[in-house]
């Protein structure tokens, strides 16, 4: 038995390399295709969801997907199935082949990547067996501990454990396999007058300090009692890591990909090579960074390189795949998202740490606001990196370098790049975040002190 | 599938489940994107599997698998029971469900032309023709066309005797043009943004939309927006087209009236609601012209079905009547929590692998009177905004800021010059309170949005909204300060 087969047999991994190779092997040489690529993704997850200090939804599920991409000359199409038996794989391959034949020549298709050019991506294996085999009872025990830690308030959130495996095989010789696990806790504490927030995540469940996260949520809620109105306007702010993570996630979504550059959507089209942020700011996509969770190859099997999209404040990206790299005249960075429509994607964004403690960041602000996290952020203007969203779960006035009275929530309308250009300090402690949607990727972020941040309206809570 | 699901039910009840349901789902989908003459994405996908939901010791458990054999059905059912037992260890409240008669039924979306039987070449040719037409307009960076097809068969059986077999078919298509100049990017879409117009039905929907005929105008508007002045920050009369009213209804009426949100069950993720249980029958949600229903029976909606995903028959419910809050969207569990007699049938799950949640079916703003021109006629000075572009709303669904692709000034009852980057902001009940006309049935249309996110693990749901253009007074546009 191979190591991954042993792990599958032990109930740890949802898919072995051998299973993926067996499923894909049957169709890699399908007649009529000039290139075949198969990505097999499998996961097993348990999500225990609580609200009103009760477990309200509790789910365990196994998922499986085989993505078959077929080229006929310069024509390309794909088909997906969630059954790995030979008949379903053959059906998916036939569907993709038939669709490719019905499609049109694509002069920009560079062909499937060749193993002789890209080699074999090393597996990162951000994988922890104890996390993979966590039981419903373990998750319920963790939630019970969270509820004890938030006694006196109404608690809501999730406790989640999952394992994920990805394999890629192609008729051009690409062979990749990687796996990761993830433990996630979130907790909102509501004391009837204010809410507070805590969260933690890691590839290893043992590193998820869920009781501390719950206490943080409760403390924030207690300190938030008696919030008052404050006028919207432009303020100096200290953004805690959950708020920073959301901003840089949306910055990545708005413009870190090479397709967005080619289509004029990204700030990188106009600003590449220019100073766009404070020189202390470096934002990279780096799946190998401590705290990042993901796999070491992209969805065409190319090793994922670290890309500093903003390096010491200078716009230097974007991330690319073989198609967009050829159009831009460079080499792929290994960031194909699996969709030519969406293009390459930076899914493991890291804002590198600075040298300030949280107290020093707060102490640097004479008059301003402390933001715990944001809610319902959306992009208003991609080239401008203009976002809007709300604060929630702990917004406070800062007076003379100290956290002062809680205030009601604001709507912000702010260019992320302009905020990064006015950064006055970066925290030295990094926190890792699971993605808000889906299971792929992660974000690593510190706290930030920002000189100018624009709040355009407020609400009554 | 029926045998497998019944095997799961038997295993669950034999292991102590006081209630169990099992849902099998088989999905076929096709997605096509054409950019100019080139096919950018062409994907066929299928997904089949089943999920088992149980109540044991008064708590919920759920497990799901794509493996379709009877041993797996039993294993998954026992896992669901194990999960429920674990839930019960942390809980003090017991799950209670309002009664629902057992249903044995088969139902399908009416379809004239099976969209999966239409040759791919024909679909590509249509979209490419429209996209190429758009790219002929000087200044257009690219033109794009998309088509999305879905066929989903769902089997539902419950320990109470329901046995339901439903098939829904959804078809969506649209075009958009993008123009870029000096860091400014403008986009126009037809007939709606975010991959177009979606409806329940077959390829006849595509054939009725006249994509090619509307491509040149769409592209010309994208280019013209680059030169248009910015929409001003002011307080003015606002007229919204039906597409934007769809988004307004979705975010500021649909979500706040979901009873799980009101009861705090979504507090940590999507948020709660400014609406309280005690507001029913009292809260002034909008002006007397505002009448809004939750209606899973309306023809053509993405939220049209015969039974929801816990086997409750589709219904039409008045959420807002003459401006007063008169209803919530409920499930069997949440209906019990507020002492209601029956769920109004809004529980749905994405695919086979998810636990059903309260999801909007079709949330409809009922038509008022008059044409679109009548809406404009009473406006000396105002702004007309069209086609949703962006949205953001707070965790209680009160403070919102929404953006559209395009706007025009209104002067003395007539459309004037074009404005770009239009946005408006407001507070939900104040905004709906300022509604002084909803256009009539001749302007009313059921729109579809296929990308409503909710829940953890995240689920994407397809929901419908019947709307007509509407007028609102004293609205803040631009960035209110």
Interface residues (C-beta under 8 A of the other chain):
Chain A: X45 X46 X47 X48 X49 X50 X51 X52 X54 X55 X56 X57 X58 X59 X60 X61 X62 X63 X64 X65 X75 X76 X77 X78 X79 X80 X81 X82 X83 X88 X92 X95 X96 X98 X99 X100 X102 X103 X104 X106 X107 X108 X135 X136 X137 X139 X140 X141 X143 X144 X147 X154 X156 X157 X158 X160 X186 X187 X188 X190 X195 X232 X233 X263 X264 X265 X269 X270 X339 X340 X341 X375 X376 X377 X378 X379 X380 X381 X382 X383 X384 X388 X389 X390 X392 X409 X411 X413 X436 X437 X438 X439 X456 X457 X458 X459 X460 X461
Chain B: X33 X37 X38 X39 X40 X41 X42 X43 X44 X45 X46 X47 X48 X49 X51 X59 X60 X61 X62 X63 X64 X65 X66 X67 X68 X79 X80 X82 X83 X84 X85 X86 X87 X89 X90 X91 X92 X93 X119 X120 X121 X124 X128 X141 X142 X178 X180 X182 X183 X184 X185 X263 X264 X265 X266 X267 X268 X269 X271 X353 X354 X355 X390 X391 X392 X393 X394 X395 X396 X398 X399 X401 X403 X421 X423 X425 X427 X453 X456 X457 X458 X479 X480 X481
